[in-house]
Amino acid sequence: MILYAPIGKKNYTEDEENNNKSSLPRFRKNVYTKEVIDYILNKIETGEMKTTEVIERYHIPKTTLYKWISKYKKSTK
């Protein structure tokens, strides 16, 4: 006697397809504005804060911060 039978795989794929066909547009969440990025990078460039202090205080992921530094680095020429 079968007391429990899991739902077949077809139901899972049908649910995923229905979720992807939503009428609402899908947006990528961008939390940090250009002003916030400039403010934090200015703190680092002027020497007021180190990168580790920024990561600890503002809870910004390390990879995100280093990507900002490489992308928005002001040239010293």
C-alpha positions as CSV (number, residue, x, y, z in Angstrom):
1,M,0.0,0.0,0.0
2,I,1.4,3.4,-1.0
3,L,0.8,6.1,1.7
4,Y,2.8,8.9,0.1
5,A,3.6,9.5,-3.5
6,P,5.8,12.6,-4.3
7,I,4.6,15.0,-7.0
8,G,5.9,14.1,-10.4
9,K,8.6,16.2,-12.1
10,K,6.2,17.6,-14.7
11,N,4.3,19.6,-12.1
12,Y,7.5,21.3,-11.0
13,T,8.5,22.4,-14.5
14,E,5.0,23.6,-15.2
15,D,5.1,25.7,-12.0
16,E,8.5,27.2,-13.0
17,E,7.2,28.0,-16.5
18,N,4.1,29.7,-15.1
19,N,6.3,31.8,-12.7
20,N,8.6,33.0,-15.5
21,K,5.6,34.1,-17.6
22,S,4.5,36.8,-15.2
23,S,2.9,39.9,-16.6
24,L,5.2,42.1,-14.4
25,P,8.7,43.0,-15.7
26,R,11.7,41.5,-13.9
27,F,14.1,44.2,-12.7
28,R,17.6,43.7,-11.3
29,K,17.8,45.3,-7.9
30,N,20.4,48.1,-7.7
31,V,20.8,49.1,-4.1
32,Y,23.7,51.5,-4.4
33,T,23.2,54.9,-6.1
34,K,26.1,56.7,-7.9
35,E,26.2,59.2,-5.0
36,V,26.7,56.5,-2.4
37,I,29.4,54.9,-4.5
38,D,31.2,58.2,-4.9
39,Y,30.9,59.0,-1.2
40,I,32.5,55.7,-0.2
41,L,35.2,55.8,-2.8
42,N,36.0,59.4,-1.7
43,K,36.4,58.2,1.9
44,I,38.9,55.6,0.7
45,E,40.8,57.9,-1.7
46,T,41.3,60.6,0.9
47,G,42.5,58.1,3.5
48,E,39.7,58.8,5.9
49,M,38.7,55.1,5.9
50,K,40.4,51.9,4.8
51,T,38.6,49.3,2.7
52,T,38.2,46.9,5.7
53,E,36.6,49.7,7.7
54,V,34.2,50.5,4.9
55,I,33.3,46.8,4.6
56,E,32.7,46.5,8.4
57,R,30.8,49.8,8.8
58,Y,28.6,49.8,5.7
59,H,28.3,46.0,5.3
60,I,29.3,46.2,1.6
61,P,30.5,42.9,0.2
62,K,34.3,42.9,-0.4
63,T,34.0,41.9,-4.1
64,T,31.5,44.7,-4.7
65,L,33.8,47.3,-3.2
66,Y,36.8,46.1,-5.1
67,K,34.8,46.2,-8.4
68,W,33.8,49.8,-7.6
69,I,37.4,50.7,-7.0
70,S,38.6,49.2,-10.3
71,K,35.6,50.6,-12.3
72,Y,35.4,54.1,-10.9
73,K,39.0,54.7,-10.0
74,K,40.0,58.2,-10.8
75,S,43.1,58.5,-12.9
76,T,46.0,60.4,-11.4
77,K,47.3,61.7,-14.7
